[in-house]
């Protein structure tokens, strides 16, 4: 029995770094500086621990004029959507492609988010690493797609 467990653990070891990297919570993101991205989904990975996509953004990204007036859905987590919208800005870095981390599939299902396909136009508000250091990765707080908005930190309230 012990030998089988050891063999199973060794077989799974190459998969561990990707799984650990992909599921790291909110602590590595600057939650005091929400960022806005919009563009076209280039690559989509629709699986747990959370869905991800590569977003191709325009060269000159600007905030929508109606952003601060948008109505955000209630979540089970306490999120001050109005304050978040008021602080949202475009990134200072000029990457044309960002990796966007969405939510676990169970949460996307609770929000009734249809599976996003490559080519889909969408926008997100979320958080990058402090100082936008490292890779161009955004953890999505709100997802805007197909005329709908979804809160991704928690389930619908």
C-alpha positions in Angstrom: 0.0 0.0 0.0 2.8 2.5 1.0 4.6 1.7 -2.3 1.5 2.5 -4.4 1.0 5.8 -2.6 4.6 6.7 -3.2 4.4 5.8 -6.9 1.2 7.8 -7.2 2.8 10.9 -5.6 5.9 10.6 -7.8 3.7 10.3 -10.9 1.8 13.5 -9.9 4.9 15.5 -9.0 5.4 17.0 -12.5 1.9 18.4 -12.4 2.2 20.1 -9.0 4.0 23.3 -9.9 1.4 24.4 -12.4 -1.4 23.6 -10.1 0.2 25.4 -7.2 1.0 28.4 -9.4 -2.5 28.6 -10.7 -4.3 28.5 -7.3 -2.7 31.3 -5.2 -5.6 33.3 -3.8 -5.9 37.1 -3.7 -2.9 38.0 -1.5 -0.4 38.4 -4.3 -2.5 41.1 -6.0 -2.7 44.9 -5.3 -6.4 45.2 -4.3 -6.0 49.0 -3.7 -5.5 49.6 -7.4 -8.2 48.1 -9.7 -7.3 47.9 -13.4 -9.5 47.9 -16.4 -8.7 45.7 -19.5 -10.7 45.1 -22.6 -10.1 43.2 -25.8 -10.4 39.9 -27.5 -9.9 36.5 -25.8 -7.1 34.8 -27.7 -6.6 31.6 -25.7 -9.1 30.2 -23.2 -8.6 27.5 -20.6 -12.0 26.6 -19.1 -11.0 24.3 -16.2 -10.3 24.3 -12.5 -8.6 25.5 -10.3 -10.0 28.5 -12.2 -10.7 29.5 -15.8 -8.1 31.6 -17.5 -7.8 33.5 -20.8 -5.2 35.5 -22.7 -6.7 38.9 -23.5 -5.4 40.8 -26.5 -5.9 44.5 -25.6 -5.8 47.5 -28.0 -2.6 49.6 -28.3 -4.3 52.6 -26.7 -6.5 51.3 -23.9 -8.8 53.9 -22.3 -11.5 53.7 -19.6 -15.1 53.7 -20.9 -16.8 57.0 -20.2 -19.7 55.1 -18.5 -17.5 52.9 -16.2 -18.3 54.8 -12.9 -22.0 54.6 -13.6 -22.2 50.9 -14.3 -24.3 48.8 -12.0 -22.4 45.9 -10.5 -24.2 42.7 -9.2 -24.2 41.9 -5.5 -21.9 39.1 -4.3 -21.9 37.0 -1.2 -18.5 38.6 -0.3 -18.6 42.2 0.8 -17.2 44.1 -2.3 -17.6 47.9 -2.5 -18.3 48.0 -6.2 -18.9 51.7 -6.3 -15.6 52.5 -4.7 -13.9 50.0 -6.9 -15.3 51.6 -10.0 -14.2 55.1 -8.8 -10.6 53.9 -8.4 -10.3 51.8 -11.6 -7.6 52.8 -14.0 -5.8 51.4 -17.1 -2.5 49.7 -16.5 0.7 51.7 -16.7 2.5 48.9 -18.5 1.8 48.6 -22.2 1.6 44.8 -22.7 -0.7 43.9 -25.6 -1.5 40.5 -24.1 -2.6 39.8 -20.5 -3.3 36.6 -18.8 -6.6 37.0 -17.0 -7.5 34.6 -14.1 -11.3 34.2 -13.8 -13.0 32.1 -11.1 -13.4 28.4 -10.4 -15.9 26.7 -12.7 -18.4 26.2 -10.0 -18.6 29.9 -9.3 -18.8 30.7 -13.1 -21.7 28.2 -13.2 -23.4 29.9 -10.3 -23.2 33.2 -12.2 -24.4 31.4 -15.3 -21.4 32.6 -17.3 -21.4 30.9 -20.7 -18.0 29.3 -21.6 -15.9 32.0 -23.3 -14.4 31.1 -26.6 -11.4 32.5 -28.4 -12.4 35.6 -30.3 -15.0 36.8 -27.7 -14.9 40.5 -26.9 -14.9 41.2 -23.2 -13.7 43.5 -20.5 -12.6 43.0 -16.9 -11.8 44.9 -13.8 -9.3 43.2 -11.5 -5.9 43.4 -9.8 -2.3 42.9 -10.9 0.8 42.3 -8.8 1.9 45.3 -6.7 3.5 47.9 -9.0 2.4 45.8 -12.0 5.7 43.8 -11.5 6.3 40.5 -13.0 4.1 38.9 -15.7 1.1 40.7 -17.2 -1.4 38.8 -15.0 -4.8 40.2 -13.9 -7.0 38.5 -11.3 -10.6 39.4 -12.4 -13.0 40.9 -9.9 -15.7 41.7 -12.5 -16.2 40.3 -15.9 -18.2 42.1 -18.6 -19.2 39.9 -21.6 -22.2 39.8 -23.9 -23.9 42.8 -22.3 -23.8 41.2 -18.8 -21.6 41.7 -15.8 -20.5 39.0 -13.3 -18.8 39.3 -9.9 -16.1 36.7 -9.6 -14.8 37.0 -6.0 -17.8 35.1 -4.7 -21.2 33.6 -5.6 -24.2 35.8 -6.5 -26.0 37.2 -3.5 
